[in-house]
């Protein structure tokens, strides 16, 4: 989904005063749209935050969430129980409001705030990382570390595209548990993840890894955020089966990551060939690179 298609998708869901501001944005400029009940909506761009002349009611926030999710919000309990819904085009809508527990699941019953994160394709975003990830006809594992909104998904998507394209394309599998990397519709990616990439959409990593190893024999697996022990165990299994893994994790750096027991296992066992830490300024900027032992390296 390019910028014109994104505007065509978002625009009809918003009132005119918001739609006009979105139309003024250049491709790649808009990062987030934040909407809160009884407070002015905001557009967060790469270099500024705009306060808009629209103050929605709680009912309007809920109607917006329904429109953006194409009237399937409350039918997607598994996603909303995690606090977000992935929209058409790979955009991600974070949700806040009143939460109740129903049959062991957290259920969002009243939506009071939204954070719509705009998915971007930046061809070349992973150029500086490619030499670390590839050696001849083999891939080497990489972990991308960054705070929310710093470009982790964008870089992983471009890594998949470059590894799975051209005459030296590697057999690449994408585990797109949250639907952000490839933005599949009816099983087909809407975003460019490479000609030889096979995408498993909406499947938890602990199930996706054995599935792919049995069925697609990938040389490299690209997957979204590692969040818990099951994710870590799954990617370690993939590596043990001979696949390289490109993944991301929330964090400010290696020191913070090493202090988290679940993630410390990855570092102590030197599972990844390299680590890339993204700048908090965003835009996919690389702040630091480290080798598998945690020593700094040059890009």
C-alpha positions in Angstrom: 0.0 0.0 0.0 1.6 3.3 -1.2 0.9 6.7 0.3 -2.0 7.5 -2.1 -3.6 4.2 -1.1 -3.0 4.8 2.5 -4.7 8.2 2.3 -7.6 6.7 0.4 -8.0 4.1 3.2 -7.6 6.5 6.1 -9.4 9.6 4.7 -13.0 8.4 4.6 -12.8 7.3 8.3 -12.0 10.9 9.5 -13.9 14.2 9.4 -12.9 16.8 6.8 -10.6 18.8 9.1 -8.4 15.8 9.8 -8.6 14.5 6.2 -7.3 17.8 4.9 -4.2 17.7 7.1 -3.5 14.1 6.1 -3.7 15.1 2.5 -1.0 17.8 3.0 1.5 15.2 4.3 4.2 14.0 2.0 5.0 10.3 1.6 6.8 9.0 4.6 6.1 12.1 6.7 3.2 10.9 8.8 4.2 8.5 11.6 1.2 8.4 14.0 -2.4 9.6 14.4 -3.4 10.0 18.0 -7.1 10.3 18.9 -8.5 10.7 22.4 -12.0 11.2 23.7 -12.8 14.8 24.6 -9.3 16.0 23.6 -7.9 17.4 20.4 -6.7 14.8 17.9 -3.0 14.9 16.9 -0.9 14.1 13.8 2.7 13.0 14.7 5.1 13.6 11.8 8.8 13.0 11.4 9.7 16.5 12.6 6.6 17.9 14.3 3.3 17.2 16.1 0.2 18.9 14.9 -2.8 19.5 17.2 -5.9 19.3 15.1 -9.2 21.3 15.3 -11.2 18.1 16.0 -12.2 17.0 19.6 -14.0 13.7 19.3 -16.5 12.3 21.8 -16.0 8.9 23.2 -18.7 7.6 20.8 -16.8 9.1 17.9 -13.6 7.5 18.9 -15.3 4.1 19.1 -17.0 4.7 15.6 -13.5 5.6 14.2 -12.0 2.4 15.6 -14.8 0.4 14.0 -14.4 2.2 10.6 -10.6 1.7 10.6 -11.0 -2.0 11.4 -13.6 -2.3 8.7 -16.3 -3.1 11.2 -14.6 -6.1 12.6 -13.1 -4.7 15.9 -15.1 -6.7 18.3 -14.8 -9.9 16.2 -11.0 -9.8 16.6 -10.8 -10.6 20.3 -7.4 -12.2 20.1 -5.8 -9.0 18.8 -7.8 -6.5 20.9 -6.9 -8.5 24.1 -3.3 -7.6 23.3 -4.1 -3.9 23.0 -3.9 -3.4 19.2 -5.4 -4.3 15.8 -3.5 -4.5 12.6 -5.3 -2.6 9.8 -5.3 -3.1 6.1 -1.9 -2.0 4.7 0.0 -3.1 7.8 -0.9 0.0 9.8 -1.3 -0.7 13.5 -4.1 0.7 15.7 -3.3 0.7 19.5 -6.3 0.8 21.7 -7.1 2.1 25.2 -10.3 2.2 27.2 -12.3 0.1 29.6 -11.1 -3.5 30.0 -13.0 -6.5 31.5 -12.0 -10.1 31.9 -14.2 -12.6 30.1 -13.6 -16.3 30.2 -9.9 -15.7 31.0 -9.4 -13.2 28.2 -9.1 -9.4 28.5 -11.9 -7.7 26.6 -12.0 -4.1 25.5 -15.5 -2.8 26.0 -15.3 1.0 25.6 -12.6 2.6 23.4 -11.4 5.9 24.6 -8.1 6.4 22.8 -6.4 5.3 19.6 -2.8 5.4 18.4 -2.6 4.6 14.6 1.0 3.9 13.6 1.5 4.3 9.9 3.4 1.5 8.1 6.1 2.7 5.7 8.2 1.1 3.0 11.6 2.6 2.8 13.6 0.7 0.1 17.2 0.7 1.2 16.5 1.1 4.9 18.5 -2.0 5.6 21.4 -1.3 3.2 24.0 -0.8 6.0 23.0 -4.0 7.7 23.0 -6.3 4.7 26.8 -7.0 4.9 26.3 -8.2 8.5 23.4 -10.5 7.5 24.8 -12.1 4.4 27.9 -13.9 3.5 27.9 -15.4 0.0 24.9 -17.7 -0.3 24.3 -17.9 3.4 22.5 -15.6 5.9 23.6 -14.7 9.4 21.3 -14.0 12.3 20.6 -10.4 13.3 18.7 -8.9 16.2 17.3 -5.3 15.8 16.9 -3.5 19.1 14.9 -0.3 19.4 12.3 1.7 21.3 8.7 1.9 19.9 8.5 3.9 16.7 12.2 3.8 15.8 11.8 1.7 12.6 12.3 -1.9 13.7 9.5 -3.2 11.5 10.6 -1.1 8.5 14.1 -2.4 8.7 13.1 -6.0 9.0 10.7 -5.7 6.0 13.5 -4.2 3.9 15.9 -7.0 5.0 13.4 -9.6 3.9 12.9 -7.8 0.6 16.7 -7.7 -0.1 17.4 -11.2 1.0 14.5 -12.6 -1.0 15.1 -10.7 -4.3 17.5 -10.8 -7.3 19.6 -13.5 -8.8 21.2 -14.4 -5.4 17.9 -14.6 -3.5 17.7 -16.7 -0.5 14.8 -18.9 0.4 13.2 -16.6 3.0 10.2 -17.2 5.3 8.4 -14.3 7.1 6.6 -15.0 10.4 4.1 -12.1 10.5 2.3 -12.8 13.8 0.9 -9.2 14.0 0.3 -8.7 10.3 2.7 -5.7 10.1 5.6 -7.0 8.1 3.8 -8.1 4.9 0.2 -6.9 5.6 -1.4 -10.0 3.9 -4.9 -9.9 2.6 -6.3 -13.3 1.7 -2.9 -14.8 2.1 -1.1 -12.4 -0.3 1.4 -9.8 0.9 0.5 -6.1 0.2 3.9 -4.9 1.2 7.1 -5.9 -0.6 9.0 -8.6 1.3 10.8 -10.1 -1.7 10.0 -12.4 -4.6 11.1 -15.6 -2.9 9.6 -14.9 0.6 6.9 -17.1 2.0 4.7 -15.5 4.6 3.0 -17.2 7.5 0.5 -14.6 8.7 -1.1 -14.4 12.1 0.6 -17.5 13.5 2.4 -17.4 16.9 6.1 -18.0 16.5 6.1 -21.2 18.6 3.8 -22.8 16.1 5.2 -21.0 13.0 8.8 -22.2 13.3 8.1 -25.9 13.2 5.4 -25.3 10.5 7.9 -23.5 8.2 10.8 -25.9 8.9 8.6 -28.8 7.9 6.9 -27.3 4.9 9.2 -24.6 3.3 12.8 -25.4 4.3 13.8 -21.7 4.7 17.4 -20.5 4.7 16.4 -17.5 6.7 13.4 -16.5 8.9 12.4 -12.9 9.3 10.0 -12.4 12.2 8.5 -9.5 14.2 9.0 -8.6 17.9 10.3 -11.2 20.4 8.2 -10.7 23.5 8.3 -13.8 25.8 10.0 -17.1 26.5 8.0 -19.0 23.9 9.2 -16.6 21.1 12.8 -17.0 22.3 12.6 -20.8 22.4 11.0 -20.9 18.9 13.8 -18.9 17.2 16.5 -20.9 19.0 14.8 -24.0 17.5 15.0 -22.4 14.1 18.7 -21.7 14.5 19.3 -25.2 15.7 17.6 -26.4 12.4 20.1 -24.4 10.4 18.0 -21.3 9.5 19.3 -17.8 10.2 16.9 -15.5 12.0 16.3 -11.8 11.6 14.1 -10.5 14.5 13.4 -7.4 16.6 13.0 -6.7 20.3 11.9 -3.6 22.3 14.7 -2.1 24.2 17.2 0.8 24.5 20.4 -1.2 24.1 22.3 -4.4 24.9 22.7 -3.6 28.6 19.0 -3.3 29.1 18.4 -6.4 27.1 20.9 -8.4 29.2 19.0 -7.4 32.4 15.8 -9.1 31.2 15.9 -12.8 32.1 14.1 -14.1 29.0 16.3 -12.1 26.6 19.5 -12.7 28.5 19.5 -16.3 27.2 19.9 -15.1 23.6 22.9 -12.9 24.6 24.6 -15.4 26.8 24.4 -18.2 24.2 25.5 -15.8 21.4 22.6 -16.8 19.2 22.9 -13.8 16.9 25.8 -13.0 14.7 25.2 -9.2 15.2 23.0 -6.7 17.1 21.8 -3.4 15.7 20.6 -0.7 18.1 18.3 1.9 16.6 18.5 5.6 17.5 15.6 6.9 19.7 15.2 9.7 17.2 13.5 7.3 14.9 13.6 7.0 11.1 15.5 3.6 11.3 18.8 5.3 12.1 21.5 2.9 13.4 22.9 4.2 16.7 25.3 1.2 17.3 26.3 -2.2 16.0 27.7 -5.1 18.0 29.1 -8.5 17.2 27.9 -11.7 18.8 30.1 -11.2 21.9 28.7 -7.7 22.4 31.8 -5.8 21.2 31.2 -2.7 19.1 31.7 -2.9 15.3 31.7 -0.4 12.5 28.9 -0.3 9.9 
